[in-house]
Amino acid sequence: MLSRAYTTDTQSKSSDIAATILAAASPPQILAACDAVESFLHKHTADQTRWFFSITFPTLICKIFGFNESSGSSSAAVKSSSPSGWIDIAALANDSQLADRIFSLLSPTGVLLSSIAAADGLSLVKYVFPVERLPEWVRYMLQNERDSRVLSDLCPLFKNRLKEDSVKGSSFQVQLNVFEYYMFWFVYYPVCRGNSEGPQTVRVRRSKRFRLENWAYSIPGLSSTKRGLEQKNEGNLYMRLLYSYLRAYVPVGDVKSHQPYRSSLLHYSFAYDTPFVEKAEFLVNTLIHFWLVDNDFSPLPMNLCKSFGVSLPFRSLFGETPPTSGLGEVVNVFVKYLNLSSSAPSDGADQVDYTESPRWKVGGTFNATQSRNVVPVVDSGNSWNSWIQRPLYRFILRTFLYCPVESSIKNASQVFTLWVSYLEPWTICMEEFAELDANLAKCNKSTLKDVTPSTPHGYTSSWQAFVLANYLYYSSLVMHFIGFAHKFLHTEPEVIVKMVSKVITILTSSSELVNLIKNVDTVFHLKPTGSSKGVLNALHRYVPAIREQLQDWEDGLSETDADGSFLHENWNKDLRLFSDGEDGGQKLLQLFVLRAESELQSIGGENLSQNLQCLDRLKSELCQLFGGPILKPMNTTETLQCGHLRDEIFKPRSFANRAMVDIKYKGDWMKRPISDDEIGWLAKVLVKLSGWLNESLGLNPVESSQDSPSWSYLDLSTDARSEYGPMEMMKVVFCSFISWLLMLRGAGVTFMREHGVRVNLRVLASKKVVVALLIVAAFSLLRRTFLRVG
């Protein structure tokens, strides 16, 4: 038992170190604070560090990530006007010595993480993580007592970590040990930056003309220009820490995988080290829910919610909100690392069977109905890939669908890089992480070959299971990206053409891959028959899983009525990449090529010939994808029809489950995206109301202007008897007045038809108009009040 004097001494030392940490704002002060922390932990055993983790550690977290303390507690991270976080200071100063020192302090092999593990072994300290910093969907579930009680079963991340608040009674709070508490804050750091809550935030800058010049610097293969040193070093320390934690705590496959921080684990299966597997699952789940899910209005699989009888009405809360900005790069490192576990097996016997329903292929995360308490074994068969399939798909798709117009799209460019990297897992190898791992960079090539099995850098038949399990990435997501490309083609046609070419190049990189994608699309739209080819018949067993994935992964996603969307309301019920219909991939890509050629020629410039050559390469790749030329010689009439077709495809969609094909508005006022000067929800309501009025009044059909108006008239009685009395006279006057109103309405409608005028109530959604109406209403209310008082 520790003496009272010794306990008091450790408490005072912990308070002194906390004060030193809190005052550290310059590189020398930060170095001194790191030395003080390590010196204290070296001199004290695990059972003597209770005061350190109670007093010093929360302050250390605040200073590392730049969260300001509120009332002496680290539970609240508030906005900071200056970069006070150590990670941000090291990045801004471009100080490699300071960055290495902070990395050494926070390294998995450092004394701090070792002391954390020892403290958790003794259960010295428990922390309460602030609810307002949790993923948005979790935050809303904790507001309801019933949802809070089922949250542990729905999401294993909170299993045994949700406790009733002893003070508030019915409310729940998230209680974590030291390691879990640190990891929650570590993962929350880029989310805080993206939400503009912390220092060095990723801000969205709006401009009159939105440009894509920076895309070329963040998309592999689109630019030969190297990024500057500042861009290269930005976030490097955080990336190194992220990669080191993944390497230390998350196995990526079999026992042959290189684990420099857990070398003893190479001699036995992970199945016998349950705490290590649980820590790996905890870290992966934390990254998934804080980064990929977060504000998704459909955070969990549909079947899982149905099995628990839970309805998540987040669609009305989150709406069409894109994922948090600035996460593309960190998610790319995370996903690339997990996909190392998707290494192609040496023989077909080890391949994973993906014919089961996708709800059973989600590791331990969502398999609630079969076994809620069984800890899955991390094996070599795409183990982690099944955990990230759904949240990553929705993360990418929501970015493409809801990328705000006239804003910085750095986030979208990072997500595009993430997607194209995910499409080629066979190119991922340990060498890609050499920049983030100093130990790996020092390894010579012979050692690296011994550590990491040689991976083919091209598609082979051994990757068929991966493609089938992630088929929507290669088909449906391509269709959504084509819509994204059409939407922003006019802004920067050179870069958009290169992006589309990059995607098509990946799909056509191997004849086997093209044939597989085509064959699956064929069997998806055909019923199985005995006369079908053997290859197609074998693929029929994958169709139910793909169809269920399509419904689940795109649950609730829809494009707005005013964003120029081209897909019908049942767009998430079918695969359209190889369809020859108007909204099929072939026609949309043909239209894209025509528009791109027109845009490139209109901008001209010195690079015109180079841009046209790139477009020619895209045409040849499309010919390879669709098995023939997609463009035919077109005469003038066909060109006009194509232009008309384009207008029809990109018309906004109506409320009645059909395209408003005949609604035309001068200046496309009703089709333009929501601007900053409008109230978004009110604009959408008024657009729909205007469409309904135009349809009711017959203002939409083009041919309606040629029709003679149907005048309303009063059918007088042919009875010969006379009408006398005031009541009869009032009836005659009233009917005449109604007839005059109907005649005036008919004349007005005819005038509007002849001059192409449509009902447009959207102007009422302007913030200026709404404010003016509120001021008038308030003035009128106050005037009546004073008159009554007077």
SULRAJO-V972253 format. One record per residue. N is the residue number from 1. RES is the residue in three letters. PSI is psi in degrees with one decimal (999 if undefined). Layout:
BEGIN
N&RES&PSI ; N&RES&PSI
END
This chain:
BEGIN
1&MET&136.2 ; 2&LEU&141.7 ; 3&SER&157.6 ; 4&ARG&-36.9 ; 5&ALA&-39.6 ; 6&TYR&-38.5 ; 7&THR&-41.5 ; 8&THR&-36.9 ; 9&ASP&-45.5 ; 10&THR&-33.7 ; 11&GLN&-43.8 ; 12&SER&-38.2 ; 13&LYS&-39.8 ; 14&SER&-38.9 ; 15&SER&-38.5 ; 16&ASP&-43.1 ; 17&ILE&-38.4 ; 18&ALA&-39.6 ; 19&ALA&-38.7 ; 20&THR&-42.7 ; 21&ILE&-43.2 ; 22&LEU&-30.5 ; 23&ALA&-6.3 ; 24&ALA&110.1 ; 25&ALA&-7.3 ; 26&SER&158.9 ; 27&PRO&-46.2 ; 28&PRO&-39.9 ; 29&GLN&-37.4 ; 30&ILE&-41.1 ; 31&LEU&-42.6 ; 32&ALA&-39.4 ; 33&ALA&-41.7 ; 34&CYS&-41.4 ; 35&ASP&-40.4 ; 36&ALA&-41.1 ; 37&VAL&-48.9 ; 38&GLU&-37.5 ; 39&SER&-42.3 ; 40&PHE&-45.6 ; 41&LEU&-31.0 ; 42&HIS&-31.6 ; 43&LYS&-10.6 ; 44&HIS&144.2 ; 45&THR&174.0 ; 46&ALA&-40.4 ; 47&ASP&-4.5 ; 48&GLN&7.0 ; 49&THR&13.3 ; 50&ARG&-45.2 ; 51&TRP&-31.9 ; 52&PHE&-47.0 ; 53&PHE&-16.2 ; 54&SER&-36.2 ; 55&ILE&-50.9 ; 56&THR&-43.1 ; 57&PHE&-44.3 ; 58&PRO&-38.5 ; 59&THR&-38.9 ; 60&LEU&-42.2 ; 61&ILE&-43.0 ; 62&CYS&-41.4 ; 63&LYS&-34.7 ; 64&ILE&-45.9 ; 65&PHE&-4.4 ; 66&GLY&20.5 ; 67&PHE&133.5 ; 68&ASN&143.8 ; 69&GLU&148.8 ; 70&SER&113.4 ; 71&SER&38.2 ; 72&GLY&11.0 ; 73&SER&146.8 ; 74&SER&7.0 ; 75&SER&-20.3 ; 76&ALA&124.7 ; 77&ALA&112.9 ; 78&VAL&172.3 ; 79&LYS&143.2 ; 80&SER&133.1 ; 81&SER&-17.2 ; 82&SER&152.1 ; 83&PRO&98.2 ; 84&SER&-9.1 ; 85&GLY&142.8 ; 86&TRP&-38.2 ; 87&ILE&-41.5 ; 88&ASP&-39.3 ; 89&ILE&-42.5 ; 90&ALA&-38.0 ; 91&ALA&-42.4 ; 92&LEU&-38.7 ; 93&ALA&-13.4 ; 94&ASN&40.8 ; 95&ASP&103.5 ; 96&SER&-33.7 ; 97&GLN&-44.9 ; 98&LEU&-42.4 ; 99&ALA&-42.5 ; 100&ASP&-36.9 ; 101&ARG&-41.9 ; 102&ILE&-40.0 ; 103&PHE&-41.0 ; 104&SER&-38.2 ; 105&LEU&-41.0 ; 106&LEU&2.8 ; 107&SER&148.0 ; 108&PRO&-23.8 ; 109&THR&-1.5 ; 110&GLY&169.3 ; 111&VAL&-29.0 ; 112&LEU&-51.0 ; 113&LEU&-32.3 ; 114&SER&-40.5 ; 115&SER&-35.3 ; 116&ILE&-44.8 ; 117&ALA&-41.1 ; 118&ALA&-40.4 ; 119&ALA&-39.2 ; 120&ASP&-31.0 ; 121&GLY&-29.7 ; 122&LEU&-2.2 ; 123&SER&51.4 ; 124&LEU&-43.2 ; 125&VAL&144.8 ; 126&LYS&138.8 ; 127&TYR&155.8 ; 128&VAL&116.9 ; 129&PHE&133.5 ; 130&PRO&132.6 ; 131&VAL&-35.2 ; 132&GLU&-9.0 ; 133&ARG&1.3 ; 134&LEU&164.0 ; 135&PRO&146.4 ; 136&GLU&-42.4 ; 137&TRP&-33.9 ; 138&VAL&-40.2 ; 139&ARG&-41.5 ; 140&TYR&-32.8 ; 141&MET&-33.5 ; 142&LEU&-10.1 ; 143&GLN&-16.2 ; 144&ASN&130.8 ; 145&GLU&-40.2 ; 146&ARG&-45.0 ; 147&ASP&-33.1 ; 148&SER&-37.0 ; 149&ARG&-27.0 ; 150&VAL&-7.2 ; 151&LEU&-37.0 ; 152&SER&-35.1 ; 153&ASP&-33.5 ; 154&LEU&-38.3 ; 155&CYS&108.4 ; 156&PRO&-18.0 ; 157&LEU&-29.8 ; 158&PHE&10.1 ; 159&LYS&127.1 ; 160&ASN&13.2 ; 161&ARG&-8.1 ; 162&LEU&121.5 ; 163&LYS&148.7 ; 164&GLU&139.1 ; 165&ASP&120.1 ; 166&SER&-20.6 ; 167&VAL&-49.5 ; 168&LYS&-10.3 ; 169&GLY&-92.6 ; 170&SER&-22.2 ; 171&SER&155.8 ; 172&PHE&153.6 ; 173&GLN&156.9 ; 174&VAL&113.6 ; 175&GLN&130.8 ; 176&LEU&152.6 ; 177&ASN&-175.4 ; 178&VAL&-47.4 ; 179&PHE&-45.3 ; 180&GLU&-40.0 ; 181&TYR&-44.2 ; 182&TYR&-43.2 ; 183&MET&-35.3 ; 184&PHE&-45.3 ; 185&TRP&-36.9 ; 186&PHE&-43.9 ; 187&VAL&-30.5 ; 188&TYR&-20.4 ; 189&TYR&-54.4 ; 190&PRO&-27.1 ; 191&VAL&-41.3 ; 192&CYS&-41.8 ; 193&ARG&-43.9 ; 194&GLY&-30.6 ; 195&ASN&8.8 ; 196&SER&36.6 ; 197&GLU&-16.0 ; 198&GLY&-176.5 ; 199&PRO&156.5 ; 200&GLN&44.8 ; 201&THR&155.2 ; 202&VAL&100.2 ; 203&ARG&145.8 ; 204&VAL&117.0 ; 205&ARG&130.1 ; 206&ARG&143.2 ; 207&SER&163.9 ; 208&LYS&-38.1 ; 209&ARG&118.7 ; 210&PHE&124.4 ; 211&ARG&159.1 ; 212&LEU&27.5 ; 213&GLU&-33.6 ; 214&ASN&-11.0 ; 215&TRP&-40.4 ; 216&ALA&-25.0 ; 217&TYR&-17.7 ; 218&SER&-1.8 ; 219&ILE&120.5 ; 220&PRO&134.1 ; 221&GLY&-4.6 ; 222&LEU&-11.0 ; 223&SER&141.6 ; 224&SER&-7.5 ; 225&THR&130.7 ; 226&LYS&147.3 ; 227&ARG&149.9 ; 228&GLY&169.5 ; 229&LEU&-36.3 ; 230&GLU&-41.8 ; 231&GLN&-37.3 ; 232&LYS&-37.6 ; 233&ASN&-12.4 ; 234&GLU&121.1 ; 235&GLY&9.3 ; 236&ASN&-40.7 ; 237&LEU&-45.7 ; 238&TYR&-39.6 ; 239&MET&-42.6 ; 240&ARG&-42.8 ; 241&LEU&-44.1 ; 242&LEU&-48.2 ; 243&TYR&-38.5 ; 244&SER&-36.9 ; 245&TYR&-39.4 ; 246&LEU&-43.1 ; 247&ARG&-35.6 ; 248&ALA&-36.8 ; 249&TYR&-15.3 ; 250&VAL&107.2 ; 251&PRO&145.1 ; 252&VAL&13.0 ; 253&GLY&-128.8 ; 254&ASP&-176.0 ; 255&VAL&-7.7 ; 256&LYS&-11.4 ; 257&SER&146.3 ; 258&HIS&116.3 ; 259&GLN&84.9 ; 260&PRO&-24.8 ; 261&TYR&-6.6 ; 262&ARG&52.8 ; 263&SER&-30.3 ; 264&SER&-19.8 ; 265&LEU&-6.4 ; 266&LEU&-8.6 ; 267&HIS&-1.0 ; 268&TYR&166.1 ; 269&SER&148.9 ; 270&PHE&-17.5 ; 271&ALA&-24.9 ; 272&TYR&-0.8 ; 273&ASP&74.4 ; 274&THR&-44.7 ; 275&PRO&-37.2 ; 276&PHE&-41.8 ; 277&VAL&-40.8 ; 278&GLU&-37.1 ; 279&LYS&-39.3 ; 280&ALA&-45.5 ; 281&GLU&-39.0 ; 282&PHE&-46.1 ; 283&LEU&-43.0 ; 284&VAL&-44.2 ; 285&ASN&-39.1 ; 286&THR&-46.1 ; 287&LEU&-40.5 ; 288&ILE&-48.5 ; 289&HIS&-30.8 ; 290&PHE&-32.7 ; 291&TRP&-52.8 ; 292&LEU&-41.6 ; 293&VAL&-71.0 ; 294&ASP&-94.3 ; 295&ASN&23.1 ; 296&ASP&132.1 ; 297&PHE&-7.5 ; 298&SER&73.4 ; 299&PRO&-22.2 ; 300&LEU&154.9 ; 301&PRO&146.1 ; 302&MET&-42.6 ; 303&ASN&-34.8 ; 304&LEU&-44.7 ; 305&CYS&-39.5 ; 306&LYS&-37.9 ; 307&SER&-28.5 ; 308&PHE&0.4 ; 309&GLY&34.0 ; 310&VAL&134.1 ; 311&SER&127.2 ; 312&LEU&95.9 ; 313&PRO&54.9 ; 314&PHE&-9.1 ; 315&ARG&-39.4 ; 316&SER&-22.4 ; 317&LEU&-50.3 ; 318&PHE&-28.4 ; 319&GLY&-143.3 ; 320&GLU&63.5 ; 321&THR&125.4 ; 322&PRO&161.9 ; 323&PRO&164.0 ; 324&THR&133.0 ; 325&SER&157.0 ; 326&GLY&5.5 ; 327&LEU&-6.0 ; 328&GLY&-44.0 ; 329&GLU&-44.8 ; 330&VAL&-37.0 ; 331&VAL&-34.4 ; 332&ASN&-43.5 ; 333&VAL&-44.3 ; 334&PHE&-49.0 ; 335&VAL&-40.3 ; 336&LYS&-42.3 ; 337&TYR&-45.1 ; 338&LEU&-32.5 ; 339&ASN&-6.6 ; 340&LEU&-24.9 ; 341&SER&-6.8 ; 342&SER&19.0 ; 343&SER&137.3 ; 344&ALA&128.9 ; 345&PRO&156.8 ; 346&SER&-25.6 ; 347&ASP&166.8 ; 348&GLY&-16.7 ; 349&ALA&-27.0 ; 350&ASP&-1.6 ; 351&GLN&149.5 ; 352&VAL&138.0 ; 353&ASP&117.6 ; 354&TYR&20.5 ; 355&THR&-13.8 ; 356&GLU&165.4 ; 357&SER&140.9 ; 358&PRO&-18.0 ; 359&ARG&-16.4 ; 360&TRP&-3.6 ; 361&LYS&50.7 ; 362&VAL&33.2 ; 363&GLY&-139.5 ; 364&GLY&2.6 ; 365&THR&-47.0 ; 366&PHE&5.7 ; 367&ASN&74.9 ; 368&ALA&-33.9 ; 369&THR&-25.1 ; 370&GLN&-57.4 ; 371&SER&115.5 ; 372&ARG&-19.8 ; 373&ASN&-6.8 ; 374&VAL&131.1 ; 375&VAL&119.3 ; 376&PRO&147.2 ; 377&VAL&133.6 ; 378&VAL&108.0 ; 379&ASP&-169.7 ; 380&SER&4.3 ; 381&GLY&76.7 ; 382&ASN&35.5 ; 383&SER&-50.0 ; 384&TRP&-25.7 ; 385&ASN&-37.6 ; 386&SER&-20.4 ; 387&TRP&-32.1 ; 388&ILE&-4.4 ; 389&GLN&-57.9 ; 390&ARG&-53.3 ; 391&PRO&-35.4 ; 392&LEU&-39.9 ; 393&TYR&-46.0 ; 394&ARG&-32.9 ; 395&PHE&-46.5 ; 396&ILE&-45.5 ; 397&LEU&-41.4 ; 398&ARG&-32.6 ; 399&THR&-44.2 ; 400&PHE&-41.2 ; 401&LEU&-41.6 ; 402&TYR&20.1 ; 403&CYS&119.4 ; 404&PRO&139.2 ; 405&VAL&148.7 ; 406&GLU&40.2 ; 407&SER&168.6 ; 408&SER&131.3 ; 409&ILE&31.8 ; 410&LYS&-38.5 ; 411&ASN&-43.4 ; 412&ALA&-36.3 ; 413&SER&-38.4 ; 414&GLN&-39.8 ; 415&VAL&-35.2 ; 416&PHE&-43.9 ; 417&THR&-41.8 ; 418&LEU&-43.8 ; 419&TRP&-49.2 ; 420&VAL&-27.5 ; 421&SER&-38.2 ; 422&TYR&-29.2 ; 423&LEU&-18.2 ; 424&GLU&66.1 ; 425&PRO&-21.2 ; 426&TRP&-11.2 ; 427&THR&-6.4 ; 428&ILE&130.8 ; 429&CYS&169.6 ; 430&MET&-26.4 ; 431&GLU&-26.5 ; 432&GLU&-21.5 ; 433&PHE&8.3 ; 434&ALA&-34.5 ; 435&GLU&-27.2 ; 436&LEU&-10.5 ; 437&ASP&106.8 ; 438&ALA&-37.7 ; 439&ASN&-40.5 ; 440&LEU&-35.0 ; 441&ALA&-30.0 ; 442&LYS&-17.4 ; 443&CYS&138.8 ; 444&ASN&169.8 ; 445&LYS&-36.4 ; 446&SER&-41.6 ; 447&THR&-40.0 ; 448&LEU&-35.5 ; 449&LYS&-33.3 ; 450&ASP&-35.8 ; 451&VAL&-44.6 ; 452&THR&119.4 ; 453&PRO&143.3 ; 454&SER&131.2 ; 455&THR&127.7 ; 456&PRO&140.7 ; 457&HIS&31.8 ; 458&GLY&160.2 ; 459&TYR&136.0 ; 460&THR&168.9 ; 461&SER&-20.1 ; 462&SER&-14.7 ; 463&TRP&8.4 ; 464&GLN&-40.5 ; 465&ALA&-40.0 ; 466&PHE&-45.8 ; 467&VAL&-41.6 ; 468&LEU&-37.5 ; 469&ALA&-27.9 ; 470&ASN&35.4 ; 471&TYR&-34.3 ; 472&LEU&-26.3 ; 473&TYR&-29.7 ; 474&TYR&-5.1 ; 475&SER&-74.8 ; 476&SER&-41.7 ; 477&LEU&-29.9 ; 478&VAL&-40.1 ; 479&MET&-43.4 ; 480&HIS&-36.1 ; 481&PHE&-33.4 ; 482&ILE&-41.5 ; 483&GLY&-40.7 ; 484&PHE&-43.1 ; 485&ALA&-41.9 ; 486&HIS&-38.2 ; 487&LYS&-35.5 ; 488&PHE&12.9 ; 489&LEU&-38.3 ; 490&HIS&-19.1 ; 491&THR&-49.5 ; 492&GLU&77.6 ; 493&PRO&-32.3 ; 494&GLU&-48.3 ; 495&VAL&-40.2 ; 496&ILE&-40.1 ; 497&VAL&-41.1 ; 498&LYS&-35.6 ; 499&MET&-47.7 ; 500&VAL&-41.0 ; 501&SER&-37.4 ; 502&LYS&-44.6 ; 503&VAL&-47.4 ; 504&ILE&-34.7 ; 505&THR&-40.2 ; 506&ILE&-43.2 ; 507&LEU&-32.0 ; 508&THR&13.6 ; 509&SER&-21.7 ; 510&SER&136.9 ; 511&SER&-32.9 ; 512&GLU&-41.5 ; 513&LEU&-43.9 ; 514&VAL&-46.2 ; 515&ASN&-39.2 ; 516&LEU&-46.5 ; 517&ILE&-41.9 ; 518&LYS&-43.5 ; 519&ASN&-41.1 ; 520&VAL&-41.1 ; 521&ASP&-37.3 ; 522&THR&-48.8 ; 523&VAL&-23.1 ; 524&PHE&-33.7 ; 525&HIS&1.6 ; 526&LEU&152.6 ; 527&LYS&143.8 ; 528&PRO&133.2 ; 529&THR&154.4 ; 530&GLY&-23.5 ; 531&SER&-4.9 ; 532&SER&160.5 ; 533&LYS&156.5 ; 534&GLY&-39.4 ; 535&VAL&-44.1 ; 536&LEU&-40.2 ; 537&ASN&-37.0 ; 538&ALA&-27.4 ; 539&LEU&-12.0 ; 540&HIS&-27.9 ; 541&ARG&-14.1 ; 542&TYR&-15.3 ; 543&VAL&-46.6 ; 544&PRO&-40.4 ; 545&ALA&-41.9 ; 546&ILE&-39.5 ; 547&ARG&-39.6 ; 548&GLU&-38.9 ; 549&GLN&-41.6 ; 550&LEU&-41.0 ; 551&GLN&-38.3 ; 552&ASP&-47.0 ; 553&TRP&-25.5 ; 554&GLU&25.6 ; 555&ASP&121.2 ; 556&GLY&-7.7 ; 557&LEU&135.2 ; 558&SER&152.4 ; 559&GLU&150.6 ; 560&THR&163.2 ; 561&ASP&-14.2 ; 562&ALA&16.9 ; 563&ASP&9.3 ; 564&GLY&32.4 ; 565&SER&154.8 ; 566&PHE&-3.6 ; 567&LEU&148.4 ; 568&HIS&176.2 ; 569&GLU&-20.9 ; 570&ASN&32.6 ; 571&TRP&-23.3 ; 572&ASN&20.0 ; 573&LYS&4.9 ; 574&ASP&163.1 ; 575&LEU&126.7 ; 576&ARG&5.8 ; 577&LEU&-42.8 ; 578&PHE&14.0 ; 579&SER&144.6 ; 580&ASP&13.9 ; 581&GLY&-179.3 ; 582&GLU&-34.8 ; 583&ASP&21.5 ; 584&GLY&164.5 ; 585&GLY&-38.2 ; 586&GLN&-45.9 ; 587&LYS&-39.2 ; 588&LEU&-36.5 ; 589&LEU&-35.9 ; 590&GLN&-44.8 ; 591&LEU&-37.9 ; 592&PHE&-43.0 ; 593&VAL&-42.9 ; 594&LEU&-44.5 ; 595&ARG&-40.9 ; 596&ALA&-41.1 ; 597&GLU&-40.7 ; 598&SER&-42.1 ; 599&GLU&-42.5 ; 600&LEU&-40.8 ; 601&GLN&-30.9 ; 602&SER&-34.5 ; 603&ILE&-23.7 ; 604&GLY&-132.4 ; 605&GLY&175.4 ; 606&GLU&-25.9 ; 607&ASN&13.8 ; 608&LEU&-47.1 ; 609&SER&-39.7 ; 610&GLN&-40.3 ; 611&ASN&-39.6 ; 612&LEU&-33.5 ; 613&GLN&-40.6 ; 614&CYS&-39.7 ; 615&LEU&-36.8 ; 616&ASP&-38.8 ; 617&ARG&-39.6 ; 618&LEU&-40.9 ; 619&LYS&-43.7 ; 620&SER&-36.7 ; 621&GLU&-37.8 ; 622&LEU&-36.1 ; 623&CYS&-39.6 ; 624&GLN&-36.2 ; 625&LEU&-43.4 ; 626&PHE&1.0 ; 627&GLY&24.6 ; 628&GLY&169.0 ; 629&PRO&133.7 ; 630&ILE&-13.9 ; 631&LEU&131.1 ; 632&LYS&154.9 ; 633&PRO&130.1 ; 634&MET&133.8 ; 635&ASN&-177.4 ; 636&THR&-41.2 ; 637&THR&-43.6 ; 638&GLU&-35.0 ; 639&THR&-42.4 ; 640&LEU&-39.4 ; 641&GLN&-38.0 ; 642&CYS&-41.9 ; 643&GLY&-39.7 ; 644&HIS&-40.5 ; 645&LEU&-41.2 ; 646&ARG&-43.2 ; 647&ASP&-39.0 ; 648&GLU&-40.3 ; 649&ILE&-40.0 ; 650&PHE&23.2 ; 651&LYS&148.7 ; 652&PRO&154.2 ; 653&ARG&150.3 ; 654&SER&-179.8 ; 655&PHE&-12.7 ; 656&ALA&31.8 ; 657&ASN&35.6 ; 658&ARG&158.3 ; 659&ALA&140.6 ; 660&MET&73.2 ; 661&VAL&-23.0 ; 662&ASP&-0.6 ; 663&ILE&120.1 ; 664&LYS&134.2 ; 665&TYR&135.0 ; 666&LYS&130.9 ; 667&GLY&9.5 ; 668&ASP&35.5 ; 669&TRP&-41.0 ; 670&MET&-17.2 ; 671&LYS&-13.3 ; 672&ARG&152.2 ; 673&PRO&163.3 ; 674&ILE&131.9 ; 675&SER&172.8 ; 676&ASP&-20.3 ; 677&ASP&2.7 ; 678&GLU&157.4 ; 679&ILE&114.4 ; 680&GLY&-53.9 ; 681&TRP&-35.8 ; 682&LEU&-37.9 ; 683&ALA&-42.7 ; 684&LYS&-41.3 ; 685&VAL&-44.0 ; 686&LEU&-32.7 ; 687&VAL&-44.2 ; 688&LYS&-40.6 ; 689&LEU&-40.7 ; 690&SER&-41.0 ; 691&GLY&-40.1 ; 692&TRP&-42.6 ; 693&LEU&-43.6 ; 694&ASN&-38.3 ; 695&GLU&-39.1 ; 696&SER&-36.5 ; 697&LEU&-1.8 ; 698&GLY&29.2 ; 699&LEU&-10.8 ; 700&ASN&-51.4 ; 701&PRO&135.2 ; 702&VAL&-39.2 ; 703&GLU&-9.8 ; 704&SER&-22.3 ; 705&SER&-17.3 ; 706&GLN&-11.8 ; 707&ASP&146.7 ; 708&SER&138.5 ; 709&PRO&144.5 ; 710&SER&100.3 ; 711&TRP&138.6 ; 712&SER&142.9 ; 713&TYR&167.2 ; 714&LEU&120.1 ; 715&ASP&102.7 ; 716&LEU&148.9 ; 717&SER&144.5 ; 718&THR&7.1 ; 719&ASP&136.9 ; 720&ALA&-9.4 ; 721&ARG&153.9 ; 722&SER&153.7 ; 723&GLU&120.7 ; 724&TYR&163.4 ; 725&GLY&156.6 ; 726&PRO&-34.0 ; 727&MET&-42.5 ; 728&GLU&-37.2 ; 729&MET&-40.1 ; 730&MET&-37.5 ; 731&LYS&-43.6 ; 732&VAL&-44.6 ; 733&VAL&-43.2 ; 734&PHE&-44.4 ; 735&CYS&-37.1 ; 736&SER&-38.8 ; 737&PHE&-43.3 ; 738&ILE&-42.7 ; 739&SER&-39.2 ; 740&TRP&-39.0 ; 741&LEU&-43.4 ; 742&LEU&-39.3 ; 743&MET&-39.4 ; 744&LEU&-39.5 ; 745&ARG&-44.6 ; 746&GLY&-40.2 ; 747&ALA&-39.7 ; 748&GLY&-42.6 ; 749&VAL&-41.8 ; 750&THR&-42.5 ; 751&PHE&-43.1 ; 752&MET&-37.5 ; 753&ARG&-43.4 ; 754&GLU&-32.9 ; 755&HIS&9.5 ; 756&GLY&27.4 ; 757&VAL&137.2 ; 758&ARG&156.2 ; 759&VAL&127.1 ; 760&ASN&98.8 ; 761&LEU&-1.2 ; 762&ARG&-25.4 ; 763&VAL&-25.9 ; 764&LEU&-13.0 ; 765&ALA&-4.5 ; 766&SER&138.1 ; 767&LYS&-34.7 ; 768&LYS&-42.0 ; 769&VAL&-43.0 ; 770&VAL&-42.9 ; 771&VAL&-41.7 ; 772&ALA&-44.0 ; 773&LEU&-39.3 ; 774&LEU&-40.1 ; 775&ILE&-43.9 ; 776&VAL&-43.7 ; 777&ALA&-41.6 ; 778&ALA&-41.6 ; 779&PHE&-42.7 ; 780&SER&-41.0 ; 781&LEU&-43.3 ; 782&LEU&-37.9 ; 783&ARG&-43.1 ; 784&ARG&-37.3 ; 785&THR&-45.6 ; 786&PHE&-35.8 ; 787&LEU&-39.7 ; 788&ARG&-39.4 ; 789&VAL&-41.4 ; 790&GLY&999
END
